[in-house]
């Protein structure tokens, strides 16, 4: 059974930085895309960024130029470097993994709070 382990959330002041990571452990399945979604209270879950095995990246317009997604294929790990954080970036961030011939998996969620 695949387990997704997230780390790196926390409290940061506006303008600060955080780095999230998500490792897909015990995975014997081929991973296609990996990415991050977020959900703020009272709002729908939304795409933040994705990255394919080949390195093609997609970003939400709201985070372009501030967030960077990267991936270590050998470690089945995806990262999200978040810079110039704003209060509106506050949310629970979920790791998402798309597998080949297997249902997608989600991480447990990491709280990110941007506040003074």
C-alpha positions in Angstrom: 0.0 0.0 0.0 1.3 3.4 -1.0 1.7 6.0 1.8 2.1 9.7 1.2 3.9 11.5 3.9 3.8 15.3 3.9 5.9 17.7 5.9 6.9 21.3 6.1 3.7 23.3 6.9 3.6 25.9 9.6 3.0 29.5 10.5 4.9 32.2 8.6 4.7 36.0 8.3 3.6 37.7 5.1 6.5 37.8 2.7 8.1 34.7 4.2 8.9 31.3 2.8 8.0 27.7 3.4 8.9 24.4 1.7 6.5 21.5 1.6 7.6 18.0 0.8 5.7 14.8 0.1 7.2 11.3 -0.2 5.4 8.4 -1.7 6.7 5.5 0.2 6.4 1.8 -0.6 5.2 2.5 -4.1 5.6 -0.3 -6.6 3.4 1.6 -9.1 4.6 3.9 -11.8 4.0 7.5 -10.9 2.9 9.9 -13.6 2.2 13.4 -12.3 2.7 14.7 -8.7 1.3 17.9 -7.4 -0.1 20.1 -4.7 -3.7 21.3 -4.1 -5.0 23.5 -1.3 -8.2 24.1 0.4 -9.1 27.2 2.5 -12.0 27.2 5.0 -15.3 27.5 3.1 -13.7 27.1 -0.3 -13.3 24.3 -2.8 -10.0 22.5 -3.1 -7.9 24.1 -5.9 -4.9 23.2 -7.9 -1.7 24.9 -6.9 1.0 23.2 -9.0 1.7 19.9 -10.8 4.8 18.3 -12.3 5.1 15.3 -14.6 7.8 12.7 -14.6 9.3 14.5 -17.5 9.4 17.8 -15.6 6.6 19.7 -17.2 5.1 22.1 -14.7 1.7 23.7 -14.3 0.9 26.5 -11.9 -2.2 28.3 -10.7 -2.1 31.9 -11.9 -2.3 33.1 -8.2 1.1 31.4 -7.4 3.1 31.9 -10.6 6.4 33.6 -10.0 6.2 32.9 -6.2 5.9 29.1 -5.9 8.2 26.5 -7.5 7.4 22.8 -7.7 10.1 20.2 -8.1 10.5 16.5 -7.9 13.0 13.8 -7.2 11.9 10.8 -9.2 14.4 8.5 -7.6 12.9 9.2 -4.2 9.3 9.5 -5.4 9.2 12.9 -3.6 7.7 16.2 -4.7 8.5 19.6 -3.2 6.8 22.9 -3.2 8.9 26.0 -2.5 6.7 28.9 -1.5 8.1 32.4 -1.4 6.6 35.8 -0.9 3.7 34.2 0.9 0.5 36.1 1.3 -2.4 35.7 3.8 -4.6 34.4 1.0 -2.2 31.5 0.6 -3.3 30.2 4.0 -4.9 26.8 3.5 -4.4 23.1 4.0 -2.1 21.9 1.3 -2.6 18.4 0.0 -0.1 16.3 -2.0 -1.6 14.5 -5.0 -0.1 11.6 -6.9 -1.3 10.3 -10.2 -0.3 6.7 -10.8 -0.3 4.6 -14.0 -3.1 1.9 -13.8 -3.9 2.7 -10.1 -6.3 5.2 -8.4 -4.8 8.5 -7.4 -3.6 9.1 -3.8 -3.8 12.1 -1.6 -1.6 13.1 1.4 -3.0 13.8 4.8 -2.7 17.6 4.4 -0.3 20.2 5.8 -1.6 23.4 7.3 0.0 26.6 6.0 -0.9 29.8 7.8 0.4 33.2 6.7 -0.2 35.8 9.3 1.4 38.5 11.4 
